[in-house]
Amino acid sequence: MKNIFGLTKNEQRVVIVVVMVLLAATLAKHFRNNRSPIPVTTSPHPTAAPSPSSAEDEQAPPPDPP
């Protein structure tokens, strides 16, 4: 019976390195896709601060009549 996988030592090493690289890339992709998301904020309800110009308009006294 003929051995169809008759590889030299150097060829065997190349095949092993290629398989290891493919395995490492697959594992890295798996862990990157399944990692827990980073929390965006620590406060439960972020609120937007009013703009300074609108706050001044609300607090400004009415203009004197001419």
Secondary structure, DSSP 8 states (H G I E B T S, - for coil): ---TT---HHHHHHHHHHHHHHHHHHHHHHHHHHS----S-SSSS------HHHHHHHHS------
